[in-house]
Each structure stands twice: as C-alpha cells, then as structure tokens.
C-alpha cells in the first residue's frame, strides 16, 4: 500500500476554498501543487550538484541566507530616517 500523507485542517480548508472559487477538483489542485514543488526541488537539486553539494545542504544554505537577509532588512528598517536632514 502506498503512503497517504495527511493534510493539516488549514490546508484542507484552503484547498476547499480554491476548489469552490476555481471550480476544479481538490485532487487536481493538489497534484498541480505537488508537481510545482517537485519541479522546484529538481531545479534546486541541479543547482546543488553544480555547486558540488547535496540538496539537503543546499536547502540549509538557502535557509541561512534568507535568515541573514531578513535580519539585515530588520536592522535597516530600524535606521530609517537616521541620516535624514533636519
């Protein structure tokens, strides 16, 4: 028997709202979402291999870069107007 992952209630609710709005079956929406995710992971895997690393390490590196960018943005946000003329 194949593994059947359970979706969180908020995911099911969001999919249901999309199903109603788009008038498309939830199963089709889920397949499209999974296809997009798998395509994105394949691209990231290719980037990782070109960089000489694993997909797992590449994703960890991306996550760290996002955290650093977010922290830098928060620091810059606190400096708004510091050098502004009187």
Backbone as a chain_set.jsonl record, in Angstrom:
{"seq": "XXXXXXXXXXXXXXXXXXXXXXXXXXXXXXXXXXXXXXXXXXXXXXXXXXXXXXXXXXXXXXXXXXXXXXXXXXXXXXXXXXXXXX", "coords": {"N": [[0.843, -1.186, 0.0], [0.528, 2.225, -0.78], [2.013, 5.139, 0.683], [-0.006, 7.498, 2.283], [-0.142, 10.695, 2.767], [-1.3, 12.828, 5.379], [-3.177, 15.792, 5.292], [-3.02, 19.024, 6.841], [-5.698, 20.541, 8.737], [-6.012, 23.321, 8.068], [-4.865, 23.389, 5.559], [-6.585, 21.778, 4.101], [-8.917, 23.288, 4.281], [-8.136, 25.613, 2.88], [-7.635, 24.508, 0.358], [-10.214, 23.628, -0.231], [-11.592, 26.078, -0.392], [-10.298, 27.136, -2.657], [-11.066, 25.19, -4.504], [-13.824, 25.637, -4.682], [-13.865, 28.322, -5.58], [-12.368, 28.177, -7.972], [-13.628, 26.164, -9.255], [-12.66, 23.537, -9.593], [-11.522, 20.188, -9.147], [-10.34, 19.165, -5.912], [-8.343, 17.222, -5.813], [-7.053, 17.578, -8.246], [-5.994, 20.133, -7.891], [-4.205, 19.631, -5.79], [-2.455, 17.806, -7.024], [-1.317, 19.505, -8.957], [-0.018, 21.338, -7.276], [1.849, 19.677, -6.009], [3.318, 18.854, -8.242], [4.478, 21.331, -8.997], [6.065, 21.814, -6.735], [7.822, 19.593, -6.83], [9.102, 20.121, -9.245], [10.419, 22.496, -8.581], [12.134, 21.535, -6.57], [13.698, 19.808, -8.087], [15.064, 21.614, -9.697], [16.513, 22.983, -7.71], [18.049, 20.869, -6.827], [19.652, 20.409, -9.046], [21.091, 22.818, -9.013], [22.462, 22.453, -6.622], [24.066, 20.217, -7.183], [25.674, 21.296, -9.194], [27.067, 23.075, -7.649], [28.514, 21.373, -6.181], [27.485, 20.065, -3.929], [25.051, 18.582, -1.667], [21.47, 18.212, -2.034], [20.152, 18.581, 0.394], [22.07, 20.011, 1.921], [22.233, 22.281, 0.301], [19.649, 23.359, 0.53], [19.676, 23.976, 3.248], [21.66, 25.919, 3.234], [20.408, 27.896, 1.643], [18.289, 28.534, 3.349], [19.667, 29.634, 5.513], [20.787, 31.884, 4.253], [18.446, 33.307, 3.704], [17.584, 33.843, 6.31], [19.667, 35.518, 7.153], [19.361, 37.638, 5.352], [16.844, 38.531, 6.1], [17.354, 39.353, 8.728], [19.153, 41.426, 8.211], [17.484, 43.165, 6.8], [15.708, 43.857, 8.821], [17.424, 45.249, 10.531], [18.133, 47.406, 8.876], [15.639, 48.579, 8.594], [15.245, 49.69, 11.06], [16.913, 51.851, 10.913], [15.806, 53.804, 9.399], [15.491, 57.093, 8.405], [17.594, 57.981, 9.977], [19.812, 59.303, 8.887], [18.554, 61.406, 7.805], [18.008, 64.776, 6.679], [17.475, 67.679, 8.772]], "CA": [[0.0, 0.0, 0.0], [1.275, 3.47, -0.877], [1.898, 6.102, 1.776], [-1.002, 8.537, 2.037], [0.082, 11.736, 3.772], [-2.463, 13.574, 5.849], [-3.056, 17.242, 5.207], [-3.499, 19.755, 8.009], [-7.034, 21.11, 8.519], [-5.946, 24.61, 7.376], [-4.572, 23.114, 4.149], [-7.817, 21.267, 3.506], [-9.829, 24.43, 4.15], [-7.65, 26.464, 1.784], [-7.893, 23.794, -0.893], [-11.66, 23.63, -0.47], [-11.959, 27.416, -0.881], [-9.833, 27.217, -4.046], [-11.919, 24.298, -5.3], [-15.084, 26.334, -4.91], [-13.615, 29.515, -6.385], [-11.858, 27.826, -9.301], [-14.487, 25.101, -9.804], [-11.784, 22.431, -10.006], [-11.41, 19.191, -8.07], [-9.226, 19.333, -4.97], [-7.259, 16.313, -6.184], [-6.303, 18.198, -9.339], [-5.237, 21.236, -7.293], [-3.105, 19.043, -5.02], [-1.468, 17.279, -7.982], [-0.607, 20.647, -9.53], [0.865, 21.877, -6.244], [2.959, 18.737, -5.828], [4.141, 18.947, -9.454], [5.271, 22.562, -8.902], [7.071, 21.611, -5.693], [8.827, 18.656, -7.329], [9.872, 20.833, -10.272], [11.289, 23.423, -7.861], [13.176, 20.748, -5.903], [14.6, 19.301, -9.127], [15.911, 22.752, -10.06], [17.432, 23.204, -6.598], [18.981, 19.746, -6.817], [20.62, 20.683, -10.119], [21.964, 23.877, -8.508], [23.306, 21.858, -5.591], [25.071, 19.369, -7.827], [26.635, 22.182, -9.864], [27.888, 23.685, -6.599], [29.276, 20.31, -5.536], [26.922, 19.752, -2.619], [23.811, 17.803, -1.691], [20.241, 19.0, -1.981], [19.908, 18.92, 1.8], [22.983, 21.098, 2.285], [21.851, 23.457, -0.49], [18.45, 23.931, 1.139], [20.103, 24.571, 4.521], [22.383, 27.145, 2.868], [19.396, 28.881, 1.228], [17.556, 28.953, 4.546], [20.563, 30.515, 6.265], [20.875, 33.144, 3.507], [17.175, 34.007, 3.911], [17.603, 34.37, 7.682], [20.595, 36.646, 7.193], [18.746, 38.747, 4.613], [15.754, 39.031, 6.931], [17.957, 40.081, 9.847], [19.71, 42.672, 7.666], [16.355, 44.035, 6.479], [15.187, 44.382, 10.086], [18.379, 46.251, 11.008], [17.993, 48.585, 8.017], [14.344, 49.205, 8.874], [15.417, 50.486, 12.273], [17.754, 53.008, 10.634], [15.082, 54.752, 8.536], [15.476, 58.479, 8.851], [18.74, 58.327, 10.824], [20.641, 60.288, 8.184], [17.689, 62.389, 7.14], [18.282, 66.167, 7.084], [16.5, 68.252, 9.703]], "C": [[0.885, 1.246, 0.0], [1.029, 4.34, 0.357], [0.892, 7.174, 1.389], [-0.849, 9.616, 3.105], [-1.21, 12.458, 4.13], [-2.179, 15.063, 5.706], [-3.583, 17.86, 6.498], [-4.889, 20.33, 7.702], [-7.006, 22.449, 7.769], [-5.636, 24.428, 5.889], [-5.831, 22.629, 3.431], [-8.813, 22.403, 3.294], [-9.418, 25.327, 2.985], [-7.895, 25.8, 0.438], [-9.377, 23.796, -1.235], [-12.107, 24.992, -1.005], [-11.515, 27.608, -2.335], [-10.688, 26.371, -4.972], [-13.226, 24.996, -5.666], [-14.877, 27.513, -5.853], [-13.221, 29.18, -7.82], [-12.713, 26.774, -10.013], [-13.661, 23.962, -10.4], [-11.677, 21.451, -8.855], [-10.172, 19.428, -7.192], [-8.059, 18.432, -5.347], [-6.414, 16.897, -7.306], [-5.444, 19.343, -8.801], [-4.025, 20.707, -6.523], [-2.035, 18.5, -5.962], [-0.654, 18.404, -8.593], [0.385, 21.233, -8.527], [2.079, 20.971, -6.047], [3.882, 18.781, -7.042], [5.033, 20.185, -9.414], [6.388, 22.415, -7.878], [8.184, 20.693, -6.192], [9.708, 19.297, -8.4], [10.878, 21.788, -9.62], [12.437, 22.676, -7.178], [14.163, 20.181, -6.919], [15.577, 20.397, -9.546], [16.952, 23.006, -8.965], [18.466, 22.083, -6.52], [20.056, 19.93, -7.887], [21.602, 21.775, -9.682], [22.949, 23.311, -7.485], [24.415, 21.033, -6.219], [26.122, 20.208, -8.547], [27.584, 22.832, -8.849], [28.702, 22.634, -5.837], [28.785, 19.942, -4.154], [25.65, 18.921, -2.776], [22.605, 18.746, -1.667], [19.966, 19.46, -0.56], [20.796, 20.084, 2.248], [22.633, 22.391, 1.553], [20.646, 24.15, 0.134], [18.794, 24.593, 2.479], [20.826, 25.894, 4.266], [21.393, 28.244, 2.465], [18.634, 29.426, 2.431], [18.388, 29.923, 5.38], [20.676, 31.88, 5.574], [19.593, 33.961, 3.685], [17.106, 34.606, 5.309], [18.501, 35.587, 7.784], [20.011, 37.864, 6.48], [17.624, 39.371, 5.43], [16.293, 39.849, 8.101], [18.523, 41.417, 9.379], [18.593, 43.658, 7.349], [15.775, 44.651, 7.75], [16.113, 45.452, 10.648], [18.239, 47.532, 10.2], [16.69, 49.313, 8.286], [14.437, 50.089, 10.106], [16.232, 51.747, 12.05], [17.053, 54.045, 9.758], [15.082, 56.14, 9.171], [16.676, 58.899, 9.691], [19.585, 59.401, 10.184], [19.807, 61.344, 7.468], [18.05, 63.814, 7.601], [17.159, 66.687, 7.965], [15.4, 68.962, 8.99]], "O": [[1.886, 1.296, 0.715], [-0.029, 4.274, 0.984], [0.943, 7.699, 0.277], [-1.363, 9.475, 4.215], [-2.086, 12.665, 3.29], [-1.069, 15.525, 5.972], [-4.463, 17.309, 7.158], [-5.217, 20.576, 6.541], [-7.868, 22.698, 6.927], [-6.087, 25.215, 5.057], [-6.104, 23.023, 2.297], [-9.472, 22.475, 2.256], [-10.262, 25.749, 2.194], [-8.315, 26.456, -0.515], [-9.751, 23.95, -2.398], [-12.897, 25.066, -1.946], [-12.252, 28.168, -3.147], [-10.999, 26.781, -6.09], [-13.671, 24.95, -6.812], [-15.628, 27.683, -6.813], [-13.683, 29.818, -8.765], [-12.549, 26.524, -11.207], [-13.904, 23.491, -11.511], [-11.738, 21.856, -7.694], [-9.114, 19.832, -7.673], [-6.903, 18.834, -5.215], [-5.194, 16.731, -7.317], [-4.294, 19.502, -9.211], [-2.94, 21.282, -6.603], [-0.843, 18.706, -5.732], [0.563, 18.283, -8.735], [1.505, 21.585, -8.896], [3.206, 21.453, -5.932], [5.103, 18.748, -6.888], [6.213, 20.108, -9.757], [7.519, 22.837, -8.118], [9.363, 20.987, -5.996], [10.912, 19.047, -8.455], [12.03, 21.881, -10.044], [13.58, 23.133, -7.205], [15.356, 20.088, -6.627], [16.768, 20.143, -9.727], [18.129, 23.218, -9.258], [19.625, 22.326, -6.185], [21.229, 19.639, -7.655], [22.801, 21.676, -9.945], [24.13, 23.657, -7.493], [25.576, 21.144, -5.825], [27.309, 19.884, -8.522], [28.747, 23.102, -9.151], [29.487, 22.973, -4.951], [29.576, 19.55, -3.295], [25.236, 18.603, -3.891], [22.722, 19.922, -1.323], [19.587, 20.61, -0.34], [20.321, 21.028, 2.88], [22.728, 23.475, 2.128], [20.618, 25.375, 0.254], [18.259, 25.653, 2.802], [20.628, 26.868, 4.992], [21.526, 29.389, 2.897], [18.368, 30.625, 2.521], [17.869, 30.915, 5.891], [20.662, 32.914, 6.241], [19.656, 35.185, 3.805], [16.635, 35.729, 5.488], [18.146, 36.576, 8.425], [20.152, 38.991, 6.954], [17.468, 40.591, 5.453], [15.756, 40.907, 8.427], [18.388, 42.426, 10.07], [18.734, 44.855, 7.599], [15.396, 45.822, 7.761], [15.644, 46.455, 11.185], [18.227, 48.625, 10.767], [16.641, 50.54, 8.213], [13.775, 51.124, 10.182], [16.245, 52.63, 12.908], [17.653, 55.062, 9.411], [14.713, 56.311, 10.332], [16.77, 60.062, 10.082], [20.033, 60.322, 10.866], [20.315, 62.082, 6.624], [18.359, 64.029, 8.773], [16.032, 66.196, 7.911], [14.496, 69.5, 9.629]]}, "num_chains": 1, "name": "protein.A"}
